[in-house]
């Protein structure tokens, strides 16, 4: 690399942020933190700033930012930026080489575009960015000549399997899904599923929203849409399969019928390290799969009756236009309402289906068009969350 790669980490206090910090700490000669950002957890952010000697910090929430500035908890000389503008500013630091976007939902869109405009490479852990505005993000990256490195375990796996293979030789890509907390529950029991139930993921340690998305399989739908943009694929080239062990992260099938698979333990340190060090390889944070013990690889098709969100996501991907943004926006609102106890678990796909049905679909000409469709979908979903019980 010719010196440590300097990273701006957006979402430093979340689960992806925690795994990223482990990777950075494991490779201090190769990776450094140039800037860190979080929504509101300034206390944890101050600990990270001290541990990794970071002097550039951004806090999205205005009240939390004021508390942080008044606290004296950050090292002397730390610059603390505020709000959405602060996230975009820290993403364009002259000292940074790469920006890792790991914020929840669509809040990372503007910082991601700012980073691309500044010529920074982008490591994407927030799938919603490409789902919402893949057309504009990919156009900006091509125009600027910047790299977009996938951090989601499935997309990073596809990236590794495709390296050295022309896209014309790919027949289809199969993403794997754990099936989430309810994969073995009888259907009638899911009617009474609580947020606490949904947050008991069998394999992964993730944030609350992503863990619920895993239970509905909305996350896999979002990942299929994101993969379409990342790898320039047609909707019919993308599918998913249930793989309970979460050890195989993708299958890439070529025109001759042969397949390549990528395997790794279910820890985000593996894809994060690959993205941050790419194209180099180094010792991992955690041990690999132990084949001296019994290891099983089970696969089964996705049951759309059990996972209606998968069908809705696939329909949105095929429709194109602003439909994927509508799917994402309505899902964010519905998941928030479920976690707050305002709606039952099975109301989530009803709310998303209603949003897709009533929001006119069209091909956006600008980012403003996407944002308006997003806002319209959120308003409708919010109304539904008050009425669907």
C-alpha positions in Angstrom: 0.0 0.0 0.0 2.9 2.4 0.5 1.8 3.4 4.0 -1.3 2.9 6.2 -4.6 3.4 4.5 -6.5 6.1 6.3 -10.1 5.4 6.9 -13.2 7.5 7.7 -15.7 5.3 9.6 -19.3 6.4 9.5 -21.3 4.4 12.1 -18.3 3.9 14.4 -20.5 3.0 17.4 -22.6 0.3 15.7 -22.0 -3.4 15.2 -20.2 -2.9 11.9 -18.2 -0.1 13.5 -17.2 -2.4 16.3 -16.0 -5.1 13.9 -14.1 -2.5 11.9 -12.3 -1.3 15.0 -11.1 -4.8 15.6 -9.7 -5.0 12.1 -8.0 -1.7 12.4 -6.5 -2.6 15.8 -5.2 -5.9 14.3 -3.4 -4.1 11.5 -2.1 -0.8 12.9 0.7 -0.8 10.3 -1.7 -1.0 7.4 -4.8 0.9 8.6 -5.4 4.1 10.5 -8.6 6.0 11.4 -8.7 9.5 10.0 -12.2 10.3 11.1 -15.2 8.7 12.9 -18.9 9.5 13.1 -22.0 8.3 14.9 -25.6 9.2 15.3 -25.7 10.2 18.9 -23.5 7.9 21.1 -20.8 10.5 21.8 -19.5 8.8 24.9 -18.5 5.7 23.0 -17.2 8.0 20.2 -15.0 9.8 22.6 -13.5 6.4 23.8 -12.8 5.5 20.2 -11.2 8.9 19.5 -8.8 8.4 22.5 -8.0 4.8 21.7 -7.2 5.4 18.1 -5.9 9.0 18.3 -8.6 10.4 16.1 -9.0 14.2 15.9 -11.9 14.5 13.4 -15.3 13.5 14.7 -18.9 14.0 13.4 -22.1 13.5 15.4 -25.4 13.5 13.5 -27.8 14.4 16.3 -27.6 18.1 17.2 -28.4 17.7 20.9 -25.8 15.0 21.3 -23.3 17.1 19.5 -23.7 20.0 21.9 -23.4 17.6 24.8 -20.2 16.2 23.3 -18.6 19.6 22.8 -19.4 20.6 26.4 -18.3 17.3 27.9 -14.6 17.6 27.7 -14.5 13.9 27.0 -12.7 14.2 23.7 -8.9 14.7 23.3 -7.8 18.3 23.3 -7.9 19.7 19.7 -10.6 17.3 18.5 -12.8 18.9 15.8 -16.5 17.9 16.4 -18.7 18.3 13.3 -22.5 18.4 13.5 -25.5 17.0 11.6 -25.8 15.7 8.1 -23.4 18.4 6.9 -20.9 17.2 9.4 -21.1 13.7 8.1 -20.5 14.9 4.6 -17.6 17.1 5.6 -15.8 14.4 7.5 -16.3 12.1 4.4 -14.2 14.5 2.3 -11.2 14.9 4.6 -8.0 15.5 2.6 -6.1 13.0 4.8 -8.5 10.1 4.1 -8.1 7.4 1.4 -11.4 5.5 1.9 -14.8 6.1 3.6 -16.6 3.1 5.1 -20.3 3.8 5.3 -21.9 1.8 8.0 -24.8 4.0 9.1 -28.3 2.6 9.4 -30.8 3.3 6.7 -30.5 6.1 4.1 -28.6 8.7 6.3 -25.3 7.6 4.6 -26.4 8.6 1.1 -25.3 12.3 1.1 -21.9 11.5 2.8 -21.3 8.7 0.3 -21.9 11.0 -2.6 -19.7 13.6 -1.0 -16.9 11.1 -0.6 -17.2 10.0 -4.2 -17.1 13.7 -5.4 -13.9 14.1 -3.3 -12.3 11.2 -5.0 -12.4 8.8 -2.1 -12.8 5.1 -2.4 -16.0 3.9 -0.8 -16.6 0.8 1.3 -20.3 0.1 1.5 -21.9 -1.6 4.5 -25.2 0.3 4.2 -27.1 -1.5 1.4 -29.9 1.1 1.5 -27.7 3.6 -0.4 -27.6 1.6 -3.6 -31.2 0.4 -3.2 -32.4 3.9 -3.0 -30.1 5.7 -5.4 -28.0 3.1 -7.2 -28.4 4.8 -10.5 -26.9 8.1 -9.3 -24.2 6.6 -7.0 -22.8 4.3 -9.6 -22.9 7.1 -12.3 -21.0 9.4 -9.9 -18.4 6.7 -9.1 -17.8 5.9 -12.8 -17.5 9.6 -13.6 -15.0 10.1 -10.8 -13.1 6.9 -11.3 -13.5 5.8 -7.6 -13.9 2.3 -6.4 -16.9 1.0 -4.5 -15.9 -2.0 -2.4 -18.7 -4.1 -0.9 -18.7 -4.8 2.8 -21.9 -6.8 3.2 -20.7 -10.4 3.7 -22.7 -11.6 0.6 -21.6 -8.8 -1.7 -18.1 -9.1 -0.6 -18.2 -12.8 -1.3 -19.6 -12.2 -4.8 -16.8 -9.6 -5.4 -14.2 -12.2 -4.5 -15.7 -14.9 -6.7 -16.1 -12.7 -9.7 -12.5 -11.3 -9.6 -10.8 -12.3 -12.8 -14.0 -13.5 -14.5 -15.7 -11.5 -17.2 -19.3 -10.5 -16.5 -20.4 -12.0 -19.7 -19.6 -15.4 -18.3 -21.9 -15.2 -15.3 -25.3 -16.9 -15.5 -26.6 -16.1 -12.1 -25.7 -15.1 -8.5 -27.2 -16.9 -5.5 -27.0 -15.0 -2.2 -27.4 -17.1 1.0 -29.8 -16.2 3.9 -29.8 -17.6 7.4 -33.6 -17.4 7.5 -33.5 -15.3 10.7 -35.0 -15.9 14.1 -38.2 -17.4 12.8 -37.0 -19.8 10.1 -38.2 -22.9 12.0 -41.2 -21.4 13.7 -44.7 -22.6 12.7 -46.6 -20.0 10.8 -49.3 -19.5 13.5 -46.7 -18.7 16.1 -45.3 -15.9 14.0 -48.5 -14.0 14.4 -47.5 -13.3 18.1 -43.8 -12.8 17.5 -42.4 -9.9 19.7 -39.4 -7.6 19.0 -37.5 -9.6 21.6 -38.1 -12.8 19.6 -37.1 -11.2 16.3 -33.8 -9.9 17.8 -32.6 -13.4 18.7 -30.6 -14.0 15.5 -29.2 -17.6 15.4 -25.9 -16.8 13.8 -25.0 -13.1 13.5 -24.5 -10.2 16.0 -26.1 -7.3 14.2 -28.0 -4.1 14.8 -31.7 -4.1 15.7 -33.1 -3.0 12.4 -30.9 -5.4 10.3 -31.8 -8.3 12.7 -35.5 -7.7 12.1 -34.9 -7.4 8.4 -33.2 -10.8 8.6 -36.3 -12.3 10.2 -38.5 -11.0 7.4 -35.9 -11.6 4.8 -36.2 -7.9 3.7 -32.4 -7.7 4.1 -31.9 -10.4 1.4 -34.3 -8.5 -0.9 -32.4 -5.3 -0.3 -29.1 -7.2 -1.0 -30.4 -8.6 -4.3 -31.3 -5.0 -5.4 -27.9 -3.8 -4.3 -26.1 -6.6 -6.1 -27.9 -5.6 -9.3 -26.1 -2.2 -9.2 -22.8 -3.4 -7.8 -22.3 -6.1 -10.4 -24.4 -4.8 -13.4 -26.8 -7.7 -13.4 -30.3 -8.3 -14.7 -33.0 -9.1 -12.1 -33.4 -12.6 -13.5 -29.7 -13.3 -12.7 -30.3 -12.8 -9.0 -31.8 -15.2 -6.5 -31.4 -16.3 -2.9 -31.4 -19.6 -0.9 -31.7 -20.4 2.8 -28.5 -21.6 4.3 -28.9 -22.0 8.1 -25.2 -22.3 8.9 -24.2 -18.9 7.4 -20.8 -20.2 6.3 -21.3 -20.1 2.6 -22.0 -16.4 1.7 -22.7 -16.7 -2.0 -22.7 -19.0 -5.0 -21.7 -17.7 -8.5 -22.9 -19.8 -11.4 -21.2 -19.4 -14.7 -22.5 -20.2 -18.2 -21.0 -23.7 -18.2 -23.0 -24.6 -15.1 -19.9 -24.6 -12.8 -20.2 -22.7 -9.5 -17.8 -20.8 -7.2 -18.6 -20.4 -3.5 -17.1 -18.2 -0.9 -16.8 -19.5 2.7 -16.0 -17.8 6.0 -17.2 -17.9 9.6 -20.2 -15.7 10.4 -18.2 -12.7 11.5 -18.2 -9.3 9.8 -14.5 -9.0 10.4 -13.8 -11.1 7.3 -15.5 -9.0 4.6 -14.5 -5.7 6.4 -10.9 -6.7 6.4 -11.0 -7.7 2.7 -12.6 -4.4 1.7 -10.2 -2.3 3.8 -7.0 -4.1 2.7 -8.0 -4.8 -0.9 -6.2 -6.0 -3.0 -3.8 -7.2 -0.2 -4.4 -10.2 2.1 -3.2 -10.5 5.7 -3.8 -12.6 8.8 -7.4 -12.4 10.0 -8.9 -11.2 13.2 -10.6 -14.5 13.9 -9.8 -18.1 13.1 -11.1 -19.7 9.8 -13.6 -22.5 9.6 -12.3 -25.6 11.4 -12.6 -28.6 9.1 -11.2 -31.0 11.7 -14.7 -30.9 13.2 -18.0 -31.8 11.6 -19.2 -29.0 9.3 -22.6 -29.1 7.6 -23.8 -27.1 4.6 -27.6 -27.2 4.2 -29.5 -25.3 1.6 -33.2 -25.0 1.0 -35.4 -22.7 -1.2 -37.0 -19.5 0.1 -40.7 -20.1 1.0 -42.4 -16.9 -0.2 -45.5 -17.7 2.0 -43.2 -17.5 5.1 -41.2 -14.6 3.7 -43.5 -12.4 1.7 -41.0 -9.5 1.9 -38.7 -11.5 -0.4 -41.5 -11.5 -3.1 -42.1 -7.8 -2.6 -38.4 -7.0 -2.9 -38.1 -9.1 -6.1 -41.1 -7.4 -7.6 -39.6 -4.0 -6.8 -36.3 -5.0 -8.3 -38.0 -6.1 -11.5 -40.1 -2.9 -11.7 -37.1 -0.7 -11.3 -37.6 3.1 -11.2 -38.3 4.4 -7.7 -39.9 1.1 -6.6 -36.8 -0.2 -4.7 -36.6 3.2 -2.8 -40.3 2.9 -1.9 -39.8 -0.7 -0.7 -36.8 0.4 1.5 -38.5 3.5 2.9 -41.7 1.7 3.9 -39.7 -1.1 5.4 -37.7 1.3 7.6 -40.9 2.8 8.9 -42.6 -0.5 9.5 -39.6 -2.0 11.3 -39.4 1.0 13.5 -43.1 0.7 14.4 -42.6 -3.0 15.1 -39.7 -2.5 17.4 -41.7 0.2 19.2 -44.5 -2.3 19.8 -47.0 -0.4 17.6 -47.6 -3.1 15.0 -47.4 -6.9 15.0 -44.6 -8.6 13.1 -46.8 -9.8 10.2 -48.0 -6.2 9.6 -44.6 -5.3 8.2 -45.1 -6.9 4.7 -48.7 -5.5 4.6 -47.4 -2.0 5.1 -44.6 -2.4 2.5 -47.1 -3.9 0.0 -49.5 -1.1 0.5 -46.7 1.5 -0.1 -45.7 -0.2 -3.4 -49.3 -0.4 -4.5 -50.2 3.2 -4.0 -46.9 5.0 -4.8 -46.6 5.7 -8.6 -43.5 4.2 -10.1 -41.4 6.1 -12.6 -37.8 6.4 -13.8 -36.1 9.1 -11.6 -34.3 11.9 -13.5 -32.6 13.3 -10.4 -31.9 12.4 -6.8 -34.6 14.8 -5.8 -37.1 12.5 -7.6 -35.9 9.6 -5.5 -36.1 11.6 -2.3 -39.7 12.7 -3.0 -40.8 9.1 -3.6 -39.0 8.1 -0.4 -40.8 10.8 1.6 -44.2 9.9 0.1 -43.7 6.2 0.9 -42.7 7.1 4.5 -45.8 9.2 5.0 -48.1 6.5 3.8 -46.3 3.8 5.8 -46.5 5.9 8.9 -50.2 6.3 8.5 -50.6 2.5 8.0 -48.6 1.8 11.1 -51.2 3.7 13.1 -54.1 1.8 11.5 -52.8 -1.8 11.1 -53.1 -3.7 14.3 
